[in-house]
Amino acid sequence: MELNWVNGFEIRVETDGKETCISANRAGLLSLASHLQALAEDTPGCHIHLDAYNSLSEGSTDLVIEKTD
């Protein structure tokens, strides 16, 4: 699956144990929307793994989104 990023994207994921907050600028939200659409078209079990090393803002919590049946 190819992930398409909109230039200038910023995405942060934070969790406090009770809730998780995903905050992003416009480019980040458009990127996430594109990723979710690509994942929806893929096969069950496929997933997207985002972390501070490849896409999220420094200090973010890792985020895994998986397609189920």
N, CA, C and O atoms as a GROMACS GRO file, in nm:
protein
  276
    1MET      N    1   0.085  -0.117   0.000
    1MET     CA    2   0.000   0.000   0.000
    1MET      C    3   0.090   0.123   0.000
    1MET      O    4   0.184   0.133   0.079
    2GLU      N    5   0.061   0.215  -0.088
    2GLU     CA    6   0.138   0.338  -0.095
    2GLU      C    7   0.066   0.448  -0.017
    2GLU      O    8  -0.052   0.473  -0.037
    3LEU      N    9   0.141   0.513   0.072
    3LEU     CA   10   0.084   0.623   0.148
    3LEU      C   11   0.123   0.755   0.082
    3LEU      O   12   0.240   0.780   0.055
    4ASN      N   13   0.023   0.838   0.056
    4ASN     CA   14   0.046   0.967  -0.007
    4ASN      C   15   0.039   1.077   0.099
    4ASN      O   16  -0.062   1.091   0.168
    5TRP      N   17   0.146   1.152   0.110
    5TRP     CA   18   0.156   1.259   0.209
    5TRP      C   19   0.138   1.394   0.141
    5TRP      O   20   0.195   1.418   0.034
    6VAL      N   21   0.060   1.482   0.202
    6VAL     CA   22   0.043   1.618   0.154
    6VAL      C   23   0.158   1.701   0.212
    6VAL      O   24   0.186   1.694   0.332
    7ASN      N   25   0.224   1.779   0.128
    7ASN     CA   26   0.338   1.860   0.173
    7ASN      C   27   0.301   1.947   0.293
    7ASN      O   28   0.195   2.009   0.297
    8GLY      N   29   0.391   1.949   0.390
    8GLY     CA   30   0.371   2.032   0.508
    8GLY      C   31   0.288   1.967   0.618
    8GLY      O   32   0.248   2.034   0.713
    9PHE      N   33   0.263   1.836   0.606
    9PHE     CA   34   0.178   1.769   0.706
    9PHE      C   35   0.244   1.768   0.844
    9PHE      O   36   0.365   1.756   0.857
   10GLU      N   37   0.161   1.782   0.945
   10GLU     CA   38   0.202   1.768   1.084
   10GLU      C   39   0.093   1.690   1.156
   10GLU      O   40  -0.025   1.727   1.151
   11ILE      N   41   0.133   1.582   1.222
   11ILE     CA   42   0.039   1.497   1.295
   11ILE      C   43   0.100   1.463   1.430
   11ILE      O   44   0.217   1.427   1.439
   12ARG      N   45   0.021   1.475   1.535
   12ARG     CA   46   0.065   1.440   1.670
   12ARG      C   47  -0.038   1.347   1.731
   12ARG      O   48  -0.159   1.368   1.716
   13VAL      N   49   0.009   1.243   1.800
   13VAL     CA   50  -0.078   1.150   1.871
   13VAL      C   51  -0.035   1.148   2.017
   13VAL      O   52   0.082   1.124   2.048
   14GLU      N   53  -0.130   1.174   2.105
   14GLU     CA   54  -0.103   1.174   2.249
   14GLU      C   55  -0.208   1.089   2.319
   14GLU      O   56  -0.325   1.087   2.279
   15THR      N   57  -0.166   1.021   2.423
   15THR     CA   58  -0.260   0.942   2.503
   15THR      C   59  -0.230   0.963   2.650
   15THR      O   60  -0.114   0.979   2.689
   16ASP      N   61  -0.334   0.962   2.731
   16ASP     CA   62  -0.316   0.978   2.876
   16ASP      C   63  -0.362   0.855   2.952
   16ASP      O   64  -0.377   0.860   3.074
   17GLY      N   65  -0.385   0.746   2.882
   17GLY     CA   66  -0.432   0.624   2.945
   17GLY      C   67  -0.582   0.607   2.937
   17GLY      O   68  -0.632   0.494   2.942
   18LYS      N   69  -0.656   0.717   2.925
   18LYS     CA   70  -0.801   0.710   2.914
   18LYS      C   71  -0.849   0.743   2.773
   18LYS      O   72  -0.947   0.687   2.724
   19GLU      N   73  -0.779   0.835   2.710
   19GLU     CA   74  -0.820   0.874   2.576
   19GLU      C   75  -0.698   0.905   2.491
   19GLU      O   76  -0.589   0.935   2.542
   20THR      N   77  -0.718   0.897   2.362
   20THR     CA   78  -0.613   0.926   2.266
   20THR      C   79  -0.657   1.045   2.182
   20THR      O   80  -0.771   1.051   2.136
   21CYS      N   81  -0.566   1.138   2.163
   21CYS     CA   82  -0.594   1.258   2.083
   21CYS      C   83  -0.504   1.258   1.961
   21CYS      O   84  -0.381   1.251   1.973
   22ILE      N   85  -0.565   1.267   1.844
   22ILE     CA   86  -0.491   1.284   1.720
   22ILE      C   87  -0.515   1.428   1.676
   22ILE      O   88  -0.629   1.467   1.649
   23SER      N   89  -0.408   1.507   1.669
   23SER     CA   90  -0.422   1.646   1.625
   23SER      C   91  -0.334   1.665   1.502
   23SER      O   92  -0.224   1.610   1.494
   24ALA      N   93  -0.383   1.742   1.407
   24ALA     CA   94  -0.311   1.759   1.281
   24ALA      C   95  -0.350   1.890   1.215
   24ALA      O   96  -0.460   1.943   1.236
   25ASN      N   97  -0.258   1.942   1.135
   25ASN     CA   98  -0.293   2.058   1.054
   25ASN      C   99  -0.372   2.009   0.932
   25ASN      O  100  -0.398   1.889   0.918
   26ARG      N  101  -0.410   2.100   0.844
   26ARG     CA  102  -0.492   2.064   0.729
   26ARG      C  103  -0.424   1.957   0.645
   26ARG      O  104  -0.486   1.858   0.606
   27ALA      N  105  -0.295   1.977   0.616
   27ALA     CA  106  -0.222   1.881   0.534
   27ALA      C  107  -0.215   1.744   0.603
   27ALA      O  108  -0.221   1.641   0.537
   28GLY      N  109  -0.202   1.744   0.735
   28GLY     CA  110  -0.200   1.619   0.810
   28GLY      C  111  -0.333   1.547   0.804
   28GLY      O  112  -0.338   1.425   0.788
   29LEU      N  113  -0.442   1.622   0.817
   29LEU     CA  114  -0.575   1.560   0.810
   29LEU      C  115  -0.603   1.504   0.670
   29LEU      O  116  -0.660   1.395   0.657
   30LEU      N  117  -0.563   1.577   0.566
   30LEU     CA  118  -0.580   1.526   0.430
   30LEU      C  119  -0.496   1.401   0.407
   30LEU      O  120  -0.540   1.308   0.340
   31SER      N  121  -0.375   1.399   0.463
   31SER     CA  122  -0.290   1.280   0.451
   31SER      C  123  -0.354   1.161   0.520
   31SER      O  124  -0.360   1.052   0.463
   32LEU      N  125  -0.402   1.181   0.643
   32LEU     CA  126  -0.467   1.071   0.716
   32LEU      C  127  -0.590   1.021   0.640
   32LEU      O  128  -0.613   0.900   0.634
   33ALA      N  129  -0.668   1.112   0.583
   33ALA     CA  130  -0.787   1.071   0.507
   33ALA      C  131  -0.746   0.984   0.388
   33ALA      O  132  -0.812   0.885   0.358
   34SER      N  133  -0.640   1.022   0.320
   34SER     CA  134  -0.590   0.944   0.208
   34SER      C  135  -0.544   0.806   0.253
   34SER      O  136  -0.570   0.706   0.185
   35HIS      N  137  -0.476   0.800   0.367
   35HIS     CA  138  -0.427   0.672   0.420
   35HIS      C  139  -0.543   0.580   0.456
   35HIS      O  140  -0.540   0.461   0.428
   36LEU      N  141  -0.647   0.637   0.519
   36LEU     CA  142  -0.762   0.557   0.558
   36LEU      C  143  -0.836   0.503   0.435
   36LEU      O  144  -0.883   0.390   0.436
   37GLN      N  145  -0.845   0.584   0.331
   37GLN     CA  146  -0.910   0.538   0.208
   37GLN      C  147  -0.830   0.424   0.146
   37GLN      O  148  -0.888   0.326   0.100
   38ALA      N  149  -0.698   0.437   0.142
   38ALA     CA  150  -0.613   0.330   0.087
   38ALA      C  151  -0.627   0.203   0.170
   38ALA      O  152  -0.634   0.093   0.115
   39LEU      N  153  -0.630   0.217   0.302
   39LEU     CA  154  -0.645   0.101   0.389
   39LEU      C  155  -0.780   0.034   0.369
   39LEU      O  156  -0.789  -0.089   0.371
   40ALA      N  157  -0.885   0.113   0.350
   40ALA     CA  158  -1.018   0.057   0.329
   40ALA      C  159  -1.024  -0.028   0.204
   40ALA      O  160  -1.102  -0.123   0.198
   41GLU      N  161  -0.944   0.004   0.103
   41GLU     CA  162  -0.942  -0.070  -0.022
   41GLU      C  163  -0.850  -0.192  -0.017
   41GLU      O  164  -0.852  -0.274  -0.109
   42ASP      N  165  -0.770  -0.206   0.088
   42ASP     CA  166  -0.674  -0.316   0.099
   42ASP      C  167  -0.741  -0.438   0.164
   42ASP      O  168  -0.860  -0.434   0.195
   43THR      N  169  -0.665  -0.543   0.185
   43THR     CA  170  -0.719  -0.667   0.238
   43THR      C  171  -0.721  -0.666   0.392
   43THR      O  172  -0.642  -0.595   0.454
   44PRO      N  173  -0.812  -0.744   0.454
   44PRO     CA  174  -0.814  -0.753   0.599
   44PRO      C  175  -0.678  -0.796   0.653
   44PRO      O  176  -0.609  -0.879   0.594
   45GLY      N  177  -0.641  -0.738   0.764
   45GLY     CA  178  -0.513  -0.767   0.826
   45GLY      C  179  -0.406  -0.665   0.792
   45GLY      O  180  -0.306  -0.653   0.862
   46CYS      N  181  -0.426  -0.590   0.683
   46CYS     CA  182  -0.331  -0.485   0.649
   46CYS      C  183  -0.340  -0.374   0.752
   46CYS      O  184  -0.444  -0.352   0.814
   47HIS      N  185  -0.229  -0.305   0.770
   47HIS     CA  186  -0.229  -0.200   0.871
   47HIS      C  187  -0.134  -0.088   0.832
   47HIS      O  188  -0.049  -0.103   0.745
   48ILE      N  189  -0.152   0.023   0.898
   48ILE     CA  190  -0.064   0.139   0.886
   48ILE      C  191  -0.003   0.162   1.023
   48ILE      O  192  -0.074   0.168   1.123
   49HIS      N  193   0.128   0.174   1.028
   49HIS     CA  194   0.198   0.200   1.154
   49HIS      C  195   0.268   0.335   1.142
   49HIS      O  196   0.359   0.352   1.062
   50LEU      N  197   0.223   0.430   1.222
   50LEU     CA  198   0.282   0.564   1.223
   50LEU      C  199   0.354   0.585   1.356
   50LEU      O  200   0.304   0.546   1.461
   51ASP      N  201   0.471   0.646   1.350
   51ASP     CA  202   0.544   0.678   1.473
   51ASP      C  203   0.630   0.802   1.451
   51ASP      O  204   0.634   0.857   1.341
   52ALA      N  205   0.698   0.845   1.557
   52ALA     CA  206   0.777   0.968   1.550
   52ALA      C  207   0.898   0.954   1.459
   52ALA      O  208   0.957   1.054   1.420
   53TYR      N  209   0.936   0.832   1.423
   53TYR     CA  210   1.052   0.812   1.336
   53TYR      C  211   1.018   0.823   1.188
   53TYR      O  212   1.107   0.846   1.106
   54ASN      N  213   0.888   0.807   1.151
   54ASN     CA  214   0.857   0.811   1.009
   54ASN      C  215   0.747   0.909   0.969
   54ASN      O  216   0.729   0.933   0.850
   55SER      N  217   0.673   0.966   1.064
   55SER     CA  218   0.564   1.051   1.018
   55SER      C  219   0.503   1.141   1.126
   55SER      O  220   0.451   1.248   1.094
   56LEU      N  221   0.507   1.100   1.251
   56LEU     CA  222   0.442   1.178   1.356
   56LEU      C  223   0.539   1.278   1.419
   56LEU      O  224   0.661   1.262   1.411
   57SER      N  225   0.483   1.380   1.481
   57SER     CA  226   0.564   1.480   1.550
   57SER      C  227   0.642   1.415   1.663
   57SER      O  228   0.598   1.316   1.722
   58GLU      N  229   0.758   1.471   1.693
   58GLU     CA  230   0.842   1.420   1.800
   58GLU      C  231   0.763   1.413   1.931
   58GLU      O  232   0.689   1.505   1.964
   59GLY      N  233   0.781   1.304   2.003
   59GLY     CA  234   0.711   1.285   2.130
   59GLY      C  235   0.574   1.221   2.117
   59GLY      O  236   0.507   1.198   2.218
   60SER      N  237   0.531   1.193   1.994
   60SER     CA  238   0.399   1.132   1.973
   60SER      C  239   0.400   0.985   2.016
   60SER      O  240   0.504   0.919   2.016
   61THR      N  241   0.282   0.937   2.052
   61THR     CA  242   0.259   0.796   2.078
   61THR      C  243   0.245   0.724   1.943
   61THR      O  244   0.186   0.780   1.851
   62ASP      N  245   0.298   0.603   1.931
   62ASP     CA  246   0.281   0.526   1.807
   62ASP      C  247   0.132   0.504   1.781
   62ASP      O  248   0.052   0.495   1.874
   63LEU      N  249   0.097   0.496   1.654
   63LEU     CA  250  -0.040   0.473   1.613
   63LEU      C  251  -0.044   0.361   1.510
   63LEU      O  252   0.025   0.368   1.408
   64VAL      N  253  -0.125   0.258   1.536
   64VAL     CA  254  -0.145   0.150   1.441
   64VAL      C  255  -0.294   0.146   1.406
   64VAL      O  256  -0.380   0.142   1.495
   65ILE      N  257  -0.324   0.148   1.277
   65ILE     CA  258  -0.462   0.137   1.230
   65ILE      C  259  -0.467   0.014   1.142
   65ILE      O  260  -0.393   0.003   1.045
   66GLU      N  261  -0.557  -0.080   1.176
   66GLU     CA  262  -0.564  -0.208   1.106
   66GLU      C  263  -0.702  -0.229   1.046
   66GLU      O  264  -0.803  -0.194   1.108
   67LYS      N  265  -0.706  -0.285   0.926
   67LYS     CA  266  -0.833  -0.321   0.863
   67LYS      C  267  -0.874  -0.461   0.909
   67LYS      O  268  -0.794  -0.554   0.903
   68THR      N  269  -0.997  -0.473   0.953
   68THR     CA  270  -1.053  -0.603   0.992
   68THR      C  271  -1.148  -0.649   0.881
   68THR      O  272  -1.162  -0.584   0.778
   69ASP      N  273  -1.212  -0.762   0.904
   69ASP     CA  274  -1.307  -0.816   0.804
   69ASP      C  275  -1.419  -0.719   0.777
   69ASP      O  276  -1.507  -0.748   0.697
   0.00000   0.00000   0.00000
